Amino acid sequence: MKQVAVFIVLFVSAFLSACSNETQVKAWSMIDAGALIVDVRTPAEFQSGHIAGAKLIPLNTIGANINKFGTDKSQPIVVYCQSGSRSGSAESLLKSAGFTNVLNGGGYGSLMSVKEKVDNGEIKLGAPS
């Protein structure tokens, strides 16, 4: 019985990891295709490390800075934060403002982990959908 429980935990962990990686792979595909990259963390978090080319627009300032997202409501935008929670809120705010091609890329660490796998050839990027 204990072995079955361990197997289930490992299976679920692997499944969740694969699902999570799918989002990050899609994010990197969009970034490679020229998406606007927006870090919604605090300035201190941004200073500790961020994706090259990312704009810092903290979550609590998105409303006041909506003009920084441009006028093309269909442009690809990838938002990220530390864990994916704030970027989920940012995604919702942007979609409610009329932006139609916004992706919550999740957490910075997860994105960078997938980027390392892409750079090492372990993961191949496809065309963004």
Buried (B, 14 or more C-beta within 10 A) or exposed (E): EEEEEEEEEEEEEEEEEEEBBEBBBBBBBBBEEEBBBBBBBBEEBBEEEBBEEBBBBBBEEBEEEBEEBEEEBEBBBBBBBBBBBBBBBBBEBBBEEEBEBBBBBBBBEBBBBBBEBBEEEEBEBEEBE
